[in-house]
Amino acid sequence: MKIALVSPYDIAHPGGVVSHILALEHQFTRMGHQVRIIAPSSKKTPPVGDSFIPIGRARTIPVGGTVIRISISLRLASRIKEVLAEEKFDIIHLHEPFLPMLCSAVLRFSDTVNIGTFHACQSSPGYNFGWPISRLMLRRRRRKLIGKIAVSKTAMDFASKYVSGYYDIIPNGIDLKHFSPDVAPVDRFCDGKINILFVGRLEKRKGLNHLLNAYWRVKGEFPNSRLIIVGPGTRLRKKYEKQVRRNGLEDVVFVGYASYAELPSYYKSADIFCSPATGEESFGIVLLEAMAVGKPIVATNIEGYASVLTHGEEGLLVPPKDEKGLAQTLISLMADESLRRQMGARGMLTASEYSWEKVAQQVLAYYLRILGEPSGKENLLENETTSVSV
């Protein structure tokens, strides 16, 4: 089978969607399929193999407290038509299919079987970026999607407000060879202190300010503890560092950006992984990464996280923005090493169900099912929204 995986995001700047696409490409290629990744790039020679077809130059655009890296060029049509005519794909799989400009344009010119995966929840720029033009484009092109996948029920609920019809839920995956309990920890954090780890971009919705306030209480109960903060961001980092100084907090370490290769060692160095996001998380990929390394979790009780973690099993859930509750939950777990080990072991079992091998097989089975159905079946079901876990 010849498959196109289309990303609206900069292939040279890996994030959740790009990593998802790269993993699918690797698995499908191993299965013997011919795969091409179509995406914009901010670099002339991005670190991608021969399967990559560049279309458009990615630009950094601030949107709603974060940034997206997409192509905003209006001159992609000729290159898209050329690629589609030359490659003759059996399946075109678009990730965030209505995000300007590349995915939306590929969908416009494609005359093959188009499948979309929806990753986002809540305020996705793909539906409001360039309003009202983007909404007009969405209405015209959504009928060209023959198949629709959402990475979680949260993502499906959001996407179905704009694109009605039948969805299959196929989750994100994780590389269990990369995120493994057998990796080595970071030496400088192996000094006997109880390490709490945060991994994420330093954006408001990630809730780090609430964790810092909670850690003030934690430090009072457990002086021999440390908070390790891993993730990129400059503007809010200065604010958070000022917050740490103002509160007289010790043992708060801002690591900054860590590469994909480095991340497992930080998880291995943790005694507890904490993700205090306040919302807008369609899936808990960082929770799975921590679980795969065998770490217990304290996270906020938001839909995207609760779809991955069961309270009392792999970790504990607390209400968003509840700093006192977050502190008490961390303290209780820090005081119970046996419970931490039990939750870590359960987490590894849960993470094993999300291996990329299994997820890729689910996606491929979906392709084959759609190819075997009468063309346009999805449009006949347009007024029905259903979740099917594959």
C-alpha positions as CSV (number, residue, x, y, z in Angstrom):
1,M,0.0,0.0,0.0
2,K,1.2,3.5,-0.8
3,I,0.5,5.9,2.1
4,A,0.9,9.6,2.6
5,L,1.2,10.9,6.1
6,V,0.5,14.7,6.0
7,S,1.5,17.0,8.8
8,P,0.6,20.7,9.0
9,Y,3.4,21.2,11.5
10,D,7.1,21.8,11.0
11,I,8.9,18.5,10.5
12,A,12.1,20.0,11.8
13,H,10.6,20.8,15.2
14,P,9.2,17.6,16.7
15,G,6.1,17.9,18.8
16,G,3.2,15.5,19.6
17,V,1.7,15.3,16.1
18,V,5.1,15.2,14.3
19,S,6.3,12.4,16.6
20,H,3.1,10.5,16.0
21,I,3.6,10.7,12.2
22,L,7.2,9.7,12.4
23,A,6.3,6.7,14.5
24,L,3.6,5.6,12.1
25,E,6.0,6.0,9.2
26,H,8.6,3.8,10.9
27,Q,6.1,1.0,11.7
28,F,4.3,1.0,8.3
29,T,7.7,0.9,6.5
30,R,8.7,-2.1,8.7
31,M,5.4,-3.8,7.6
32,G,6.5,-3.4,4.0
33,H,4.3,-0.5,2.9
34,Q,5.6,2.5,0.9
35,V,5.2,5.6,3.0
36,R,5.8,9.3,2.4
37,I,5.7,12.1,4.9
38,I,4.4,15.4,3.5
39,A,5.1,18.4,5.7
40,P,6.5,22.0,5.8
41,S,10.0,22.5,7.2
42,S,11.8,25.4,8.7
43,K,15.2,23.9,7.6
44,K,16.5,23.0,4.2
45,T,17.7,19.7,5.4
46,P,15.5,18.5,8.3
47,P,16.6,15.3,10.2
48,V,14.2,13.1,8.3
49,G,14.9,10.2,5.9
50,D,14.2,9.6,2.2
51,S,10.5,9.3,2.9
52,F,10.1,13.0,3.4
53,I,8.5,15.3,0.8
54,P,8.8,19.0,1.8
55,I,6.0,21.3,0.8
56,G,6.1,24.9,2.2
57,R,8.3,26.7,4.7
58,A,7.2,26.6,8.3
59,R,6.7,29.8,10.2
60,T,6.3,30.4,13.9
61,I,2.9,31.9,14.8
62,P,1.8,32.9,18.3
63,V,-1.7,31.5,19.0
64,G,-3.6,31.5,22.3
65,G,-0.7,31.4,24.7
66,T,1.4,29.0,22.6
67,V,3.0,28.9,19.2
68,I,2.3,26.8,16.1
69,R,4.9,26.2,13.4
70,I,3.0,25.9,10.1
71,S,3.2,27.1,6.5
72,I,1.0,30.0,5.8
73,S,1.9,30.2,2.1
74,L,-0.9,30.6,-0.4
75,R,1.3,29.2,-3.2
76,L,1.3,25.5,-2.4
77,A,-1.2,24.4,-5.0
78,S,1.2,23.6,-7.9
79,R,3.6,21.6,-5.7
80,I,0.8,19.7,-4.1
81,K,-0.8,18.8,-7.5
82,E,2.6,17.7,-8.8
83,V,3.3,15.4,-5.8
84,L,-0.2,13.9,-5.8
85,A,0.0,13.2,-9.6
86,E,3.5,11.6,-9.3
87,E,3.0,9.5,-6.2
88,K,-0.6,8.2,-6.8
89,F,-1.3,7.3,-3.1
90,D,-3.8,4.7,-2.0
91,I,-4.4,6.5,1.3
92,I,-3.8,10.1,2.3
93,H,-3.8,10.4,6.0
94,L,-4.0,14.0,7.2
95,H,-3.2,14.9,10.8
96,E,-5.3,17.9,11.9
97,P,-6.8,17.9,8.4
98,F,-8.3,21.4,8.5
99,L,-5.3,23.2,9.9
100,P,-4.0,25.8,7.4
101,M,-2.4,25.8,5.0
102,L,-0.9,22.5,3.9
103,C,-3.3,19.9,5.2
104,S,-6.3,21.9,4.1
105,A,-4.8,22.4,0.6
106,V,-3.9,18.7,0.2
107,L,-7.4,17.7,1.1
108,R,-8.7,20.1,-1.5
109,F,-6.7,18.6,-4.3
110,S,-6.7,15.0,-3.3
111,D,-8.9,12.6,-5.3
112,T,-8.1,9.4,-3.4
113,V,-9.2,8.0,0.0
114,N,-8.6,10.7,2.6
115,I,-8.4,9.9,6.3
116,G,-8.1,12.5,9.1
117,T,-6.7,12.1,12.6
118,F,-7.9,14.8,15.1
119,H,-5.4,15.4,17.9
120,A,-6.6,18.6,19.5
121,C,-9.2,19.5,22.1
122,Q,-10.8,22.9,23.0
123,S,-9.2,25.9,21.4
124,S,-7.6,24.4,18.3
125,P,-6.3,27.1,15.9
126,G,-7.3,24.9,12.9
127,Y,-10.9,25.8,13.3
128,N,-10.7,29.5,14.0
129,F,-7.4,30.5,12.4
130,G,-8.2,33.0,9.6
131,W,-11.9,33.2,10.6
132,P,-14.3,33.4,8.7
133,I,-12.3,32.0,5.7
134,S,-11.2,29.0,7.6
135,R,-14.8,28.1,8.6
136,L,-15.9,28.4,4.9
137,M,-13.0,26.1,3.8
138,L,-14.0,23.6,6.5
139,R,-17.6,23.4,5.3
140,R,-16.5,22.8,1.7
141,R,-13.8,20.2,2.4
142,R,-15.0,18.1,5.3
143,R,-17.1,15.9,3.0
144,K,-13.8,14.8,1.3
145,L,-12.8,13.0,4.5
146,I,-13.8,9.3,4.1
147,G,-12.5,8.3,7.4
148,K,-12.1,10.1,10.8
149,I,-9.9,9.1,13.7
150,A,-9.6,10.8,17.1
151,V,-6.8,10.1,19.5
152,S,-9.2,10.2,22.5
153,K,-12.8,10.8,23.3
154,T,-11.9,14.3,24.3
155,A,-10.5,15.0,20.9
156,M,-13.5,13.4,19.2
157,D,-16.0,15.5,21.3
158,F,-14.2,18.6,20.2
159,A,-13.8,17.7,16.5
160,S,-17.4,16.5,16.1
161,K,-18.6,20.0,16.9
162,Y,-17.2,21.0,13.5
163,V,-17.1,17.8,11.6
164,S,-20.0,15.5,12.3
165,G,-20.0,11.8,11.6
166,Y,-18.5,8.5,12.6
167,Y,-15.1,8.5,14.4
168,D,-12.9,5.7,15.5
169,I,-10.7,6.3,18.6
170,I,-7.2,5.2,18.1
171,P,-4.8,6.6,20.7
172,N,-1.3,7.9,20.6
173,G,1.4,5.4,21.0
174,I,4.7,5.1,22.8
175,D,8.1,3.7,22.0
176,L,8.6,1.1,24.7
177,K,12.2,0.4,23.8
178,H,13.1,4.1,24.2
179,F,11.0,4.8,27.3
180,S,12.2,1.8,29.4
181,P,12.8,1.1,33.1
182,D,16.3,-0.1,32.0
183,V,17.6,3.3,31.0
184,A,20.2,5.1,33.2
185,P,19.2,8.0,35.4
186,V,20.9,11.5,35.4
187,D,23.8,11.1,37.7
188,R,23.5,14.5,39.4
189,F,20.0,13.7,40.6
190,C,21.0,10.4,42.2
191,D,21.9,11.8,45.6
192,G,19.2,10.3,47.8
193,K,16.7,13.2,47.5
194,I,13.1,12.5,46.6
195,N,12.7,13.8,43.0
196,I,9.5,15.2,41.7
197,L,9.6,15.6,37.9
198,F,7.7,17.9,35.6
199,V,8.0,17.6,31.8
200,G,6.3,20.1,29.5
201,R,6.5,23.4,27.7
202,L,6.5,26.3,30.1
203,E,3.0,27.5,29.1
204,K,0.3,28.7,31.4
205,R,-2.0,25.7,30.6
206,K,0.6,23.3,31.8
207,G,0.0,24.5,35.4
208,L,3.6,24.8,36.6
209,N,2.8,27.8,38.7
210,H,0.4,25.6,40.7
211,L,3.0,23.0,41.2
212,L,5.5,25.5,42.4
213,N,3.0,26.8,45.0
214,A,2.2,23.2,46.0
215,Y,5.9,22.4,46.3
216,W,6.3,25.1,48.9
217,R,4.1,23.0,51.1
218,V,5.8,19.8,50.1
219,K,9.2,21.2,50.9
220,G,8.0,21.9,54.4
221,E,7.1,18.3,55.0
222,F,10.0,16.8,53.0
223,P,13.1,19.0,53.1
224,N,15.1,16.2,51.4
225,S,13.1,16.7,48.2
226,R,13.8,18.2,44.8
227,L,11.6,19.5,41.9
228,I,13.0,19.0,38.5
229,I,11.5,21.0,35.6
230,V,12.2,19.9,32.1
231,G,10.8,21.7,29.1
232,P,11.4,24.7,26.8
233,G,10.1,28.2,27.3
234,T,11.8,31.5,28.1
235,R,9.1,34.1,28.9
236,L,7.3,32.2,31.6
237,R,10.5,30.6,32.9
238,K,11.7,34.0,34.1
239,K,8.4,34.5,35.9
240,Y,8.6,31.1,37.5
241,E,12.2,31.6,38.5
242,K,11.2,34.8,40.2
243,Q,8.4,32.9,41.9
244,V,10.9,30.4,43.3
245,R,13.2,33.2,44.6
246,R,10.2,35.1,46.1
247,N,9.1,32.0,48.0
248,G,12.6,31.1,49.1
249,L,12.3,27.7,47.5
250,E,15.4,25.5,47.4
251,D,16.1,22.5,45.2
252,V,14.0,23.7,42.2
253,V,16.0,22.8,39.1
254,F,15.1,24.3,35.7
255,V,16.7,22.0,33.1
256,G,15.2,23.7,30.0
257,Y,14.8,21.8,26.8
258,A,15.7,18.2,26.8
259,S,16.0,16.2,23.6
260,Y,13.9,13.1,22.9
261,A,17.1,11.0,23.5
262,E,17.6,12.6,26.9
263,L,14.0,12.4,28.2
264,P,14.0,8.8,29.5
265,S,16.9,9.5,31.8
266,Y,15.0,12.3,33.4
267,Y,11.9,10.0,34.0
268,K,14.3,7.4,35.4
269,S,15.7,10.0,37.9
270,A,12.2,10.7,39.2
271,D,10.5,9.2,42.2
272,I,7.2,10.8,41.2
273,F,6.1,12.3,37.9
274,C,3.7,15.3,38.3
275,S,1.7,16.9,35.5
276,P,-0.6,19.7,36.8
277,A,-2.1,20.8,33.5
278,T,-5.2,22.9,33.8
279,G,-6.9,21.7,30.6
280,E,-6.6,21.5,26.8
281,E,-4.9,18.2,26.9
282,S,-6.5,15.7,24.5
283,F,-4.2,12.8,25.6
284,G,-1.7,12.1,28.3
285,I,1.4,11.1,26.3
286,V,3.8,12.4,29.1
287,L,1.9,10.2,31.6
288,L,2.5,7.2,29.3
289,E,6.2,8.0,29.0
290,A,6.5,8.1,32.8
291,M,4.5,4.9,33.2
292,A,6.7,3.1,30.7
293,V,9.7,3.9,32.8
294,G,7.9,2.6,35.9
295,K,7.1,5.9,37.7
296,P,4.0,6.7,39.8
297,I,2.1,9.8,38.7
298,V,0.3,12.7,40.3
299,A,-1.8,14.5,37.7
300,T,-4.8,16.7,37.3
301,N,-8.2,15.1,36.8
302,I,-8.8,16.4,33.3
303,E,-10.4,14.2,30.5
304,G,-7.3,13.7,28.5
305,Y,-5.4,12.4,31.5
306,A,-8.2,10.4,33.0
307,S,-8.5,8.5,29.7
308,V,-5.0,7.1,30.3
309,L,-4.6,7.0,34.1
310,T,-7.0,5.3,36.5
311,H,-7.0,7.0,39.9
312,G,-5.5,4.7,42.6
313,E,-3.9,2.4,40.0
314,E,-1.0,4.0,38.0
315,G,-1.2,7.2,40.1
316,L,-3.4,9.7,41.7
317,L,-5.6,12.4,40.2
318,V,-6.4,15.8,41.8
319,P,-8.7,18.7,40.7
320,P,-7.0,21.3,38.4
321,K,-5.6,24.4,40.2
322,D,-6.1,22.8,43.6
323,E,-2.7,23.6,45.0
324,K,-3.4,22.4,48.5
325,G,-4.9,19.1,47.2
326,L,-1.9,18.7,44.9
327,A,0.5,19.2,47.8
328,Q,-1.3,16.8,50.1
329,T,-1.4,14.1,47.3
330,L,2.3,14.5,46.6
331,I,3.1,14.3,50.3
332,S,1.1,11.2,50.8
333,L,2.8,9.4,47.9
334,M,6.2,10.6,48.9
335,A,5.6,9.1,52.4
336,D,4.7,5.6,50.9
337,E,7.5,4.0,49.0
338,S,5.7,0.7,48.7
339,L,2.7,2.4,47.0
340,R,5.0,4.2,44.6
341,R,6.5,0.9,43.6
342,Q,3.1,-0.7,43.1
343,M,1.8,2.2,41.0
344,G,5.0,2.2,38.9
345,A,4.5,-1.5,38.2
346,R,0.9,-1.0,37.2
347,G,1.9,1.9,35.0
348,M,4.3,-0.3,33.0
349,L,1.5,-2.8,32.3
350,T,-0.8,0.0,31.1
351,A,1.9,1.6,28.9
352,S,2.5,-1.8,27.2
353,E,-1.0,-1.5,25.7
354,Y,0.0,1.7,23.9
355,S,3.1,0.4,22.0
356,W,3.5,1.9,18.6
357,E,3.5,-1.6,17.1
358,K,-0.1,-2.1,18.4
359,V,-1.3,1.4,17.5
360,A,0.1,1.1,14.0
361,Q,-1.7,-2.2,13.5
362,Q,-4.9,-0.5,14.6
363,V,-4.4,2.3,12.1
364,L,-3.6,-0.1,9.3
365,A,-6.7,-2.2,10.1
366,Y,-8.7,1.0,9.9
367,Y,-7.2,1.8,6.5
368,L,-8.2,-1.6,5.2
369,R,-11.7,-1.4,6.5
370,I,-12.3,2.0,4.9
371,L,-10.8,0.8,1.6
372,G,-13.2,-2.1,1.7
373,E,-16.3,0.0,2.3
374,P,-18.4,1.8,-0.4
375,S,-16.9,5.2,-1.1
376,G,-18.7,7.9,0.7
377,K,-20.1,5.8,3.6
378,E,-18.8,8.4,6.1
379,N,-20.8,11.1,4.4
380,L,-24.0,9.0,4.7
381,L,-23.3,8.8,8.4
382,E,-22.6,12.5,8.7
383,N,-25.3,13.2,11.3
384,E,-24.1,10.4,13.6
385,T,-21.2,10.7,16.0
386,T,-19.9,7.4,17.3
387,S,-16.8,6.4,19.2
388,V,-15.3,3.0,18.4
389,S,-12.1,1.9,20.2
390,V,-10.1,-0.2,17.8
